[in-house]
């Protein structure tokens, strides 16, 4: 058998070149059913397929979890808003008594804490709260009853004087008020120095008195309802005050735990709010009592009637920002002038400006700015805005809110201030 032609030597390490696929014309088609894996090996394709399925399953689970979290957050936010609105509607009629109870519980906390330490443990907290509530009740009712008795007596004397004055000048209708000598002098002075006639001034006075009487008669029931509401609010305040005395410490701790501040700043915030609250309350109340006593003294030494009545009214008016005791002393200075007592009129006016007004400008900054690191301007703005927003309790609540805002602004400034080198404190420019 003849040997065939010799074979070409096999080249080791090289592969035979493959023939190029024929060129295709038209649009390139992609087979989407083929596995997109880097190798055509069967085991590699199986491993890649399992990994791909696991990745797709994890992605689906992550998407479901994110959707569940979003739904839970939205649902929780909606429920929280609805509950907050319902809670505000429920507590709205009781906001005033609750705030007054909270203010009294805070001011009397040192006394309550000292009483707890003296009582035996166990039921000492409840007994101390009951004793403090009874003491506050007596401290409110007894002085109020004594002032009310004196007020009623002098008010009755004032009404009797007005009745005798009406009998003397035969005043039976609002139009007869012009028969009073004081009113007659004012009417004729206006007629002589202004382009109005006596009949016009008398008509204005009569119409004004008639309107005032109609307004008083129309709103007399609101006065009764207001007095009844004040009594109900007092008892509700005392009821809430008992629980603030008993559980106030725990309420404050749980509330402060929700504040996202460090312990040192929480301590500073508590101290600042406590100082401002005590300064505002003690400053306003003590200044009002002193001014009321000075108003009563001016009525006592002058021919003006009812010093106790107007002294109490002066103390209440002193709590009104910007106006103050001028609501009582300015009419009191004008009244003697119409009777021809110009000396007493000047005395009351000088007393109002030189003594009562000076005491207000001198004592209030000492009581407020001296005890708390806050100027008089924020306290004034907080008092005026607080009364307009919250009523009488706003006189004390407004400055406290302003103090909180200033404290948080100070914390923000500390966070933005650059840190001093060598671990020192931040240096701020004055």
Number of C-alpha atoms within 10 A of each C-alpha: 3 4 5 6 6 6 6 6 6 7 8 6 5 7 7 6 6 6 6 6 6 6 6 7 6 6 6 7 6 7 8 7 6 7 13 12 13 9 11 10 9 9 10 13 16 13 12 17 15 12 12 12 12 12 12 12 12 12 12 12 12 12 12 12 12 12 12 12 12 12 12 12 12 12 11 12 12 12 12 12 11 12 12 12 11 12 11 13 11 11 11 10 11 15 16 20 22 20 17 21 23 19 20 17 24 18 16 14 17 11 12 19 15 11 17 19 12 10 13 10 9 8 10 16 19 16 16 23 23 17 15 22 21 14 12 15 14 12 11 12 12 11 11 13 11 11 15 16 12 16 20 14 15 18 18 13 14 15 12 12 13 12 12 13 13 17 11 10 14 13 17 10 11 14 15 14 20 20 14 15 13 16 15 15 15 15 20 16 12 15 16 12 8 9 7 13 13 16 11 12 17 19 13 12 18 18 14 13 16 15 12 12 13 12 11 13 11 10 12 12 11 12 11 11 12 12 12 12 11 13 12 12 19 18 13 16 21 20 15 20 27 21 17 24 26 21 14 16 14 11 12 11 10 10 10 15 13 8 10 9 13 9 12 8 14 15 12 12 18 12 13 18 19 15 19 25 24 20 24 26 19 17 21 23 17 16 23 24 18 19 28 26 20 22 28 23 15 23 21 16 11 14 12 17 18 19 25 24 20 27 26 21 17 27 25 17 20 26 20 18 16 11 11 20 27 19 14 20 22 15 13 22 22 17 17 20 15 15 12 11 13 15 11 21 22 15 13 24 19 14 18 24 14 11 14 25 16 12 16 19 11 12 16 21 19 14 19 24 18 14 17 20 13 20 12 15 10 17 24 16 15 22 28 20 18 22 18 13 14 15 13 16 18 21 27 25 25 24 28 25 20 19 24 16 12 14 17 13 12 12 15 11 12 15 11 10 14 12 14 11 9 6 7 8 12 14 12 11 5 3
